[in-house]
Structure formats: C-alpha cells, structure tokens
C-alpha cells in the first residue's frame, strides 16, 4: 500500500471523528431485515458494523425480522401463508412455527455471528421479562375490522432490561415476538418493534435496513432525498410521491421522532457496511428523517 492510500484512510477516520464524539454513549436501534439477512457477504458486513459501534462507545440494539426463514419453515410443515394488508394471517399453528424460527433459529444465528466478530450479544424476545407487552391487532378489510390471528399491537415496552444490557458491554438482539396479558405469544412487524424500542430508549438514532435506496424525489426519477423533516414526509405522502410499502416505514420514523428519537434513517441494506457509511460520513446514504434539519457539525451534508 502506498503512502497516498494510507493518507486517504487516515482522512476517512478523521471524517468519522465528530460523529464518534457526538454519538459516544448514545443508543442506536437498528432494524435488520431484507436481503441483508439472506446474503452472506451482507450479513457479515452488518455484524462487523454493529460490533464496531459497540467497541467505539455506542450502544447498539438490534431488532431483526425473519420472514424468509418463517416462509421456509411453514413450507416444510405444509402450512400455507396468507397475508391481509401486508400482514401475515397468524393462526395458532403458524404462531408456533414463527416463534420457533424467530427465537430459536434466526435470533441465535445473529447472536452467534456477533459473538464471532468479538461482540458480546444476548438474544431476547418480547416474552423475556415482558419486554414487549401486546394486545391483539386487527386490520380493516372491506370496511370491517378483521381478526388476523396472533398478530400483536404493542401497548408497552419494558425498556429496563434493554437499558441494563446495552449500557453494559453487551449487544441486545431482539426477536419481534410479544406477549399478551394471558401469556399468549404474538408476532409483530419488526419495523414497528424497532420504532417502539427506539422511542422507549430515547435513542439518538433509529436505522431501518431495507431493500430500497431511500425515499425517491419523484416517481419517475432515481434520485434519493438525503434528508426530510416530518412535515415534508406528510407532504410527499399527500402528493403520492411516497406510496405503497414506503408509507408505513416513513410514518414509523415520524412516530419515533415524536416520541423522542433524535434521528431516523431508511437505508439500503444491500450496500455493504451501510450502517458505517451513514453514521460516519458527512454525506451519508439513504434518507434521514428528523424533526428539523439540524447539523451535527458544520461539514455534515443534508442536501
């Protein structure tokens, strides 16, 4: 390696310095899903990113999905999947499989990978210590509220256990299973869980890893909006520029901001080391949503 390349690497580290200073001791909640959970190279880069955050003094909390793993297991048991309004209809048999996969397989694989990178990860789900208390969620279909089974609506996050773990030397890894008042288990959307946990912990950042680049500036174009305020999000929804599956993601970000989260991010999890690229570079990647466009420091680029 020649000296010029070494200097460039040093410049990258110096660019990261103000962000390390700003985020030292702060909580960063990361929702891990999509292709980043399927592709081995991307899995590896996400685990490296999260481990690095912990080693330089941040408190990462990882919330994961697991739809592809659940689909495979249901197929193996010859159980058909059905969705209403994007939510999996979850009868008791499906719930058993989802819990088995999310808690017993996916969660433990992530914990093992983080530990293999030198982190100290602890796997949890919403049943542990009543971490995520739920009631049954019903969705509207043809003008009527429809029962879709064991799908949870979060009513409370008992954040003490996460605070104790994350502010110590450990990395919490949370499976999106909640518990009802009678002890029954519920499957919950992982984006929702991440948002509610970030709010309960008053996290500095909520980062949603997705399979899209971010919020597009227009329906026709490919350019991504680097930063939005909550008010601008509502304007883009009204003008139909934000539509489809992006709507619940951006509204989840806005809700988290209103509950005390500092900044929220929609990132392309298909990009290796997307977490580090967003947190530690002036330009960042994806779309950042915040209450107001306030800089961390003078060189940060929000436009």
HUJOBEL-V474969 format. One record per residue. N is the residue number from 1. RES is the residue in one letter. SS is DSSP state (2 for helix, 1 for strand, 0 for the rest). OMEGA is omega in degrees with one decimal (none if undefined). D_CENTER is the distance of its C-alpha to the mean C-alpha in whole Angstrom. Layout:
BEGIN
n res ss omega d_center
N RES SS OMEGA D_CENTER
N RES SS OMEGA D_CENTER
END
This chain:
BEGIN
n res ss omega d_center
1 X 0 -178.7 37
2 X 0 -174.8 39
3 X 2 -178.4 39
4 X 2 178.2 37
5 X 2 178.2 34
6 X 2 178.2 34
7 X 2 178.4 34
8 X 2 177.7 31
9 X 2 177.5 29
10 X 2 179.6 30
11 X 2 177.3 29
12 X 2 179.0 26
13 X 2 178.9 25
14 X 2 176.5 27
15 X 2 -179.3 25
16 X 2 -172.0 22
17 X 2 -178.4 24
18 X 2 178.5 24
19 X 2 175.5 20
20 X 2 179.0 20
21 X 2 -178.0 23
22 X 2 -171.6 21
23 X 2 -179.7 18
24 X 0 179.3 20
25 X 0 -177.7 19
26 X 0 -179.7 16
27 X 1 176.2 13
28 X 1 178.7 10
29 X 1 -176.1 6
30 X 1 172.1 4
31 X 1 -174.1 1
32 X 1 -179.7 5
33 X 0 177.7 7
34 X 2 -177.4 10
35 X 2 179.2 13
36 X 2 177.4 12
37 X 2 -174.6 12
38 X 0 -176.8 16
39 X 0 -174.7 17
40 X 2 179.2 19
41 X 2 179.9 19
42 X 2 175.3 15
43 X 2 -177.6 14
44 X 2 -176.9 17
45 X 2 177.7 15
46 X 2 -179.6 12
47 X 2 176.8 14
48 X 2 -180.0 16
49 X 2 -176.1 14
50 X 2 178.4 12
51 X 2 178.4 16
52 X 2 178.6 17
53 X 2 -178.7 15
54 X 2 -176.0 17
55 X 2 179.5 20
56 X 0 167.1 20
57 X 0 174.9 20
58 X 0 -179.5 16
59 X 1 179.9 14
60 X 1 172.6 11
61 X 1 -175.9 9
62 X 1 173.4 7
63 X 1 -175.2 6
64 X 1 169.5 7
65 X 0 179.5 9
66 X 0 -178.5 12
67 X 2 -179.9 14
68 X 2 178.2 16
69 X 2 178.6 17
70 X 2 179.6 18
71 X 2 179.6 20
72 X 2 -178.8 22
73 X 2 178.6 23
74 X 2 177.1 24
75 X 2 179.6 26
76 X 2 178.1 28
77 X 0 -179.6 29
78 X 0 176.7 30
79 X 0 -177.6 28
80 X 0 177.5 27
81 X 0 176.4 24
82 X 0 -177.3 24
83 X 1 173.0 22
84 X 1 -178.1 22
85 X 0 177.4 20
86 X 0 -179.0 18
87 X 1 -179.2 17
88 X 1 173.1 19
89 X 0 -167.0 22
90 X 1 174.2 22
91 X 0 -174.0 26
92 X 2 -179.9 26
93 X 2 177.8 27
94 X 2 179.9 23
95 X 2 178.2 22
96 X 2 -179.6 24
97 X 2 -179.5 22
98 X 2 179.9 19
99 X 2 179.2 19
100 X 2 -177.0 21
101 X 2 -174.9 19
102 X 2 -175.2 15
103 X 2 -172.7 17
104 X 2 -176.9 20
105 X 2 -173.0 19
106 X 2 -178.0 15
107 X 2 -176.4 14
108 X 2 175.7 17
109 X 2 178.8 17
110 X 2 177.4 14
111 X 2 -179.4 16
112 X 2 179.8 19
113 X 2 177.9 18
114 X 2 178.4 16
115 X 2 178.1 20
116 X 2 177.1 21
117 X 0 -179.7 20
118 X 0 176.0 22
119 X 0 175.3 19
120 X 0 -174.7 19
121 X 1 176.7 17
122 X 1 -179.4 17
123 X 1 -179.8 16
124 X 1 164.3 15
125 X 1 -174.3 15
126 X 0 178.0 16
127 X 0 -176.4 19
128 X 2 179.7 20
129 X 2 -174.2 21
130 X 2 -178.1 20
131 X 0 179.8 17
132 X 1 178.6 16
133 X 1 -172.7 19
134 X 1 163.0 19
135 X 1 -178.3 22
136 X 1 178.0 22
137 X 1 175.2 21
138 X 1 -178.3 23
139 X 1 -178.4 23
140 X 1 178.1 25
141 X 1 -178.6 27
142 X 0 176.2 31
143 X 0 -179.1 31
144 X 1 174.8 31
145 X 1 -170.6 28
146 X 1 177.3 27
147 X 1 178.5 26
148 X 1 173.3 24
149 X 1 -173.7 24
150 X 1 174.2 22
151 X 1 -169.3 19
152 X 1 169.6 17
153 X 1 -173.6 17
154 X 1 175.2 16
155 X 1 179.8 19
156 X 1 170.0 18
157 X 1 176.5 16
158 X 0 -165.4 18
159 X 0 -173.6 16
160 X 2 -178.0 20
161 X 2 178.1 19
162 X 2 178.1 15
163 X 2 -179.0 17
164 X 2 -177.2 20
165 X 2 -172.5 18
166 X 2 179.9 16
167 X 0 170.5 19
168 X 0 -174.3 21
169 X 0 -171.0 21
170 X 0 177.5 18
171 X 1 177.1 14
172 X 1 176.2 13
173 X 1 -168.0 11
174 X 1 172.9 10
175 X 1 -173.2 11
176 X 0 174.9 11
177 X 1 179.1 15
178 X 1 -178.4 16
179 X 1 178.7 20
180 X 0 -176.2 23
181 X 0 179.6 26
182 X 0 177.5 28
183 X 0 179.7 26
184 X 0 -178.7 25
185 X 1 178.3 21
186 X 1 173.3 19
187 X 1 -176.5 16
188 X 0 174.6 13
189 X 0 -174.6 11
190 X 2 176.1 7
191 X 2 179.9 6
192 X 2 179.1 9
193 X 2 -179.4 8
194 X 2 -179.8 5
195 X 2 -179.0 7
196 X 2 176.7 11
197 X 2 178.2 10
198 X 2 179.1 9
199 X 2 -178.5 12
200 X 2 -179.4 14
201 X 0 -174.1 14
202 X 0 -176.6 15
203 X 0 173.8 12
204 X 0 -178.9 13
205 X 1 167.0 10
206 X 1 -176.4 7
207 X 1 178.8 5
208 X 1 177.0 4
209 X 1 -174.5 6
210 X 1 175.9 9
211 X 0 175.1 12
212 X 0 -175.6 14
213 X 0 -176.2 15
214 X 0 178.7 14
215 X 0 -178.4 16
216 X 1 -178.7 20
217 X 0 177.9 23
218 X 0 179.4 25
219 X 0 -175.1 25
220 X 0 -172.5 27
221 X 0 179.1 26
222 X 0 -176.5 24
223 X 0 -177.4 23
224 X 1 176.4 20
225 X 0 -175.7 19
226 X 0 -176.8 18
227 X 1 179.3 18
228 X 1 167.3 18
229 X 1 178.1 19
230 X 2 179.3 18
231 X 2 179.7 22
232 X 2 176.8 22
233 X 2 -179.6 19
234 X 2 177.8 21
235 X 2 -179.9 24
236 X 2 175.2 22
237 X 2 179.6 21
238 X 2 -178.8 25
239 X 0 175.8 26
240 X 0 175.8 24
241 X 0 169.6 23
242 X 0 178.9 19
243 X 0 175.6 20
244 X 0 -175.6 19
245 X 2 178.2 15
246 X 2 -177.0 14
247 X 2 -179.9 15
248 X 2 179.0 13
249 X 2 -177.8 10
250 X 2 178.8 12
251 X 2 173.9 14
252 X 2 176.4 11
253 X 2 179.8 10
254 X 2 179.1 14
255 X 2 178.5 14
256 X 2 177.5 12
257 X 2 -179.5 14
258 X 2 -179.7 17
259 X 0 171.5 16
260 X 0 176.9 16
261 X 0 -175.3 13
262 X 0 -179.3 15
263 X 1 176.3 13
264 X 1 -173.1 10
265 X 1 169.7 9
266 X 1 -172.0 9
267 X 1 174.7 10
268 X 1 -178.2 12
269 X 0 177.5 10
270 X 0 179.3 14
271 X 0 178.6 15
272 X 0 178.4 16
273 X 0 -179.1 15
274 X 2 -178.7 13
275 X 2 179.8 11
276 X 2 -179.7 15
277 X 2 178.9 16
278 X 2 -172.4 14
279 X 2 -165.7 14
280 X 2 176.5 18
281 X 0 -176.9 20
282 X 0 -177.9 22
283 X 0 -178.6 21
284 X 0 175.5 17
285 X 0 177.7 15
286 X 0 -179.5 14
287 X 1 175.9 14
288 X 1 177.9 13
289 X 1 -177.6 14
290 X 1 178.9 16
291 X 0 176.0 19
292 X 0 -176.0 21
293 X 0 -177.9 22
294 X 0 -175.7 23
295 X 0 168.3 23
296 X 0 176.4 22
297 X 0 -166.5 25
298 X 0 -177.3 28
299 X 0 -179.4 27
300 X 0 -177.8 23
301 X 0 179.9 23
302 X 0 -176.7 21
303 X 0 none 24
END
